[in-house]
């Protein structure tokens, strides 16, 4: 299978600490490279992750709190200094457009590439990006301001050719695509070889859901059923559930509950409150409900399986 990876660039919350960067991740799927959120310091973390600036196709912003978007103008300016020429697409709530336009006019009036803005409706679940390999769908979330998550999902692939059978029946290369698309094969004697004998099943469809920031949503699992990897904010533990409710965030237990309800394969938690010097308390809380939980850490690269 082609790579499907998530690079954790930052997993802290709004209050800066020396331990974590603000929210940002890179999603690499079938050769496409995207970014979700772009907090302060993202351009530094992108360098550390050894992701080439020119490979990034689009940036998806969940909401307009600074720890999720303050790094965007710096990232764009760094791209220009690196000689980027290809357009950069930015998907974000409509309110960001004027601010972004003003910053570009102030700090990058002679930009060497086009920044194309796409307003996002945070209240609906809809496909906002699609190419031949992947779709990106919005996930409405509940935060103090308009906010949505994003679901990255592979498109189905074709079956795999069985080389042993192709060689046995001397099937020419020119017929491979027909067979991948379901055609049978008729040999020289007129015998029909059923397609299922010539192929093996296609690779399973993988997906990644990014959900930050949000209060616990009992119905969220319906939008991400069977997701391969779920990133869900876990700002607090259950001892501080009152703060989670007050600031529209989630506890680690609530994140794990969403993963359990969605039948996710893996859960990655992050967006930690600065009050935690040791996030193991969050991990233990989540694992008690959903054992396949991992703590996000800067520099981590997670394979989506």
C-alpha positions in Angstrom: 0.0 0.0 0.0 1.1 3.6 -0.6 2.0 5.6 2.5 -0.7 7.2 4.6 1.0 9.0 7.5 0.2 11.7 10.1 3.1 13.9 11.3 2.5 15.5 14.6 4.0 19.0 14.5 2.2 20.4 17.6 -0.2 19.0 20.2 -0.4 21.7 22.9 -3.3 24.0 23.7 -3.6 27.7 23.8 -1.3 28.6 26.7 2.3 28.3 25.5 4.7 25.9 27.2 8.3 24.8 26.7 7.1 21.2 26.2 4.6 21.5 23.3 4.0 23.5 20.1 0.6 24.7 19.2 -1.7 22.6 17.1 -0.6 21.4 13.7 -0.4 18.1 11.8 0.7 17.0 8.3 -1.3 14.3 6.5 0.4 12.4 3.7 -1.8 10.1 1.7 -0.9 8.5 -1.6 1.7 11.1 -2.4 -0.5 14.1 -1.5 0.6 16.3 1.4 -1.9 18.4 3.4 -1.7 20.4 6.7 -4.4 20.6 9.4 -4.1 23.7 11.6 -1.1 26.0 11.7 -0.3 27.3 15.1 2.7 29.3 16.0 6.0 27.6 15.2 4.6 25.3 12.6 7.1 26.3 9.9 10.0 25.3 12.3 8.3 22.0 13.0 7.7 21.4 9.3 11.5 21.7 8.8 12.2 19.3 11.6 9.8 16.8 10.1 11.7 17.0 6.9 8.6 17.7 4.8 9.4 19.7 1.7 7.7 23.0 1.6 6.8 22.6 -2.1 4.9 19.3 -1.5 2.2 20.9 0.7 -1.0 21.2 -1.4 -3.4 22.7 1.1 -3.9 23.9 4.6 -7.1 23.1 6.5 -7.9 25.4 9.5 -10.4 24.1 12.0 -11.3 27.5 13.6 -9.9 31.0 14.3 -8.3 30.6 17.7 -4.7 31.7 17.6 -3.2 28.4 18.6 -4.7 26.9 15.4 -3.9 29.6 12.8 -1.3 32.2 14.1 1.5 30.3 12.1 -0.2 30.6 8.7 1.2 33.9 7.5 4.7 32.9 8.6 4.4 29.6 6.8 3.3 31.4 3.6 6.2 33.8 3.8 8.7 31.0 4.4 7.3 29.2 1.3 7.9 32.4 -0.7 11.5 32.6 0.6 12.0 29.0 -0.4 11.0 29.8 -4.0 7.6 28.1 -4.1 5.7 28.7 -7.4 2.7 26.4 -7.2 -0.6 27.6 -5.6 -1.4 27.0 -2.0 -5.0 26.3 -1.1 -6.3 27.4 2.3 -9.6 26.0 3.6 -11.0 27.8 6.6 -14.0 29.6 8.1 -15.0 32.6 6.0 -13.9 35.1 8.7 -10.3 34.3 8.0 -10.3 35.6 4.5 -10.2 39.3 5.2 -7.5 38.9 7.9 -5.4 36.7 5.6 -5.8 39.2 2.7 -4.7 42.0 4.9 -1.6 40.1 6.2 -0.6 39.1 2.6 -0.9 42.7 1.5 1.2 43.8 4.4 3.9 41.1 4.6 3.9 39.4 1.2 2.7 41.9 -1.5 4.9 40.3 -4.1 4.2 36.7 -3.3 5.7 34.3 -5.9 2.6 31.9 -5.8 -1.1 32.2 -5.5 -2.9 31.7 -2.2 -6.4 30.4 -3.0 -8.9 30.7 -0.2 -11.9 28.3 0.2 -14.5 29.3 2.7 -15.7 26.4 4.9 -19.2 25.9 6.3 -18.5 24.6 9.8 -22.2 23.7 10.3 -22.4 20.9 7.7 -20.6 17.7 6.8 -19.6 18.0 3.2 -16.8 17.1 0.8 -14.7 20.2 0.3 -11.7 18.6 -1.4 -11.5 15.7 -3.9 -9.0 14.3 -6.3 -8.4 10.9 -7.9 -7.1 9.4 -4.6 -8.6 11.2 -1.6 -11.6 13.1 -0.3 -11.6 15.6 2.6 -14.9 16.0 4.4 -15.8 18.6 7.1 -16.9 17.4 10.5 -19.1 19.9 12.4 -17.8 20.4 16.0 -19.0 22.3 19.0 -16.6 24.9 20.3 -16.9 28.5 21.5 -16.6 29.8 18.0 -17.4 28.2 14.6 -15.3 25.1 14.3 -15.0 21.9 12.3 -12.8 18.9 12.0 -11.7 17.1 8.8 -12.0 13.5 7.6 -9.3 12.4 5.1 -10.4 9.3 3.3 -8.9 7.2 0.5 -10.9 6.4 -2.6 -11.2 2.7 -3.4 -8.4 1.2 -5.4 -8.6 -1.5 -8.0 -7.9 -5.2 -7.3 -4.4 -6.6 -7.6 -3.3 -8.7 -10.5 -2.3 -12.3 -9.7 1.0 -12.5 -11.5 1.1 -16.3 -11.3 -2.3 -16.6 -13.0 -1.5 -14.0 -15.6 1.7 -15.8 -16.5 0.0 -19.2 -16.5 -2.6 -18.1 -19.0 -0.2 -15.9 -21.0 -2.4 -12.9 -20.7 -0.9 -9.8 -22.5 0.0 -6.7 -20.6 -2.6 -4.7 -22.7 -5.4 -6.6 -20.9 -4.3 -5.9 -17.4 -6.5 -2.8 -16.9 -9.5 -4.6 -18.2 -9.0 -7.4 -15.7 -8.5 -4.9 -12.9 -11.8 -3.5 -13.9 -13.6 -6.8 -13.6 -13.2 -8.5 -17.0 -12.9 -12.3 -17.4 -10.3 -13.9 -19.7 -10.9 -16.2 -22.6 -8.0 -18.4 -23.5 -7.1 -19.8 -26.9 -9.4 -22.8 -26.5 -12.4 -20.6 -25.7 -12.3 -21.4 -22.0 -13.4 -18.5 -19.8 -11.3 -17.8 -16.7 -13.4 -16.0 -14.1 -12.0 -12.6 -13.0 -11.9 -13.6 -9.3 -9.2 -16.2 -10.2 -7.0 -13.5 -11.8 -7.0 -10.9 -9.0 -6.8 -10.5 -5.3 -8.9 -8.0 -3.3 -8.0 -4.3 -3.4 -6.3 -2.7 -0.4 -8.7 -1.7 2.4 -9.8 1.9 2.5 -8.0 3.9 5.1 -9.1 7.2 6.8 -8.0 9.8 9.3 -10.3 12.1 11.3 -9.0 15.2 13.0 -11.3 16.6 15.7 -10.0 19.6 17.6 -11.3 21.6 19.4 -14.7 20.4 20.6 -16.8 19.5 23.5 -18.0 15.9 23.7 -20.5 15.2 21.0 -22.6 12.0 21.4 -23.4 11.9 17.7 -19.9 12.6 16.4 -19.2 8.9 15.9 -21.8 8.7 13.2 -19.7 10.8 10.9 -16.5 8.8 11.4 -17.8 5.2 11.7 -14.9 2.7 11.3 -12.2 5.4 10.9 -8.7 4.0 10.8 -7.1 6.7 13.0 -9.0 9.3 15.1 -7.2 12.3 16.5 -9.4 13.8 19.2 -8.6 16.6 21.5 -8.2 15.6 25.2 -7.5 18.9 26.9 -8.5 17.7 30.4 -9.0 14.6 32.5 -12.3 13.8 34.2 -11.2 15.7 37.4 -11.5 18.9 35.4 -14.6 18.0 33.5 -16.2 21.3 34.7 -13.4 23.2 32.8 -14.0 21.1 29.7 -17.7 22.0 29.7 -17.0 25.6 30.5 -14.5 26.1 27.6 -16.1 23.6 25.2 -13.3 21.1 25.3 -13.2 17.3 25.9 -11.7 15.0 28.5 -9.6 12.0 27.6 -12.4 9.8 28.7 -14.8 11.5 26.3 -12.3 11.3 23.4 -12.0 7.5 24.1 -15.8 7.2 24.2 -16.0 8.7 20.7 -13.4 6.3 19.5 -15.2 3.3 21.0 -18.5 4.4 19.6 -17.0 5.0 16.2 -15.3 1.6 16.2 -12.0 3.4 15.4 -8.9 1.3 14.8 -6.6 3.7 16.6 -7.0 6.8 18.8 -4.4 9.6 19.1 -5.1 12.2 21.8 -3.6 15.7 22.1 -4.3 19.4 22.7 -3.2 19.1 26.3 -3.9 21.7 28.9 -0.7 23.4 30.1 -1.6 22.3 33.7 -0.3 18.7 32.9 3.4 18.2 33.4 2.9 14.5 32.7 0.1 13.6 30.3 0.2 9.9 31.3 -2.9 10.6 33.4 -4.7 11.4 30.2 -3.4 8.3 28.5 -4.4 6.0 31.3 -7.9 7.5 31.4 -8.4 7.1 27.7 -6.9 3.6 27.6 -9.3 2.4 30.4 -12.1 2.9 27.8 -10.3 2.5 24.5 -7.0 0.5 24.9 -5.7 1.4 21.4 -4.9 5.0 22.5 -1.6 6.8 22.0 -0.4 10.2 23.3 0.5 12.6 20.6 4.0 14.0 20.8 5.9 16.4 18.6 8.0 14.6 16.0 5.7 11.5 16.0 4.9 9.9 12.7 1.8 7.7 12.8 1.0 5.2 10.1 -2.7 5.0 9.3 -3.5 1.3 9.0 
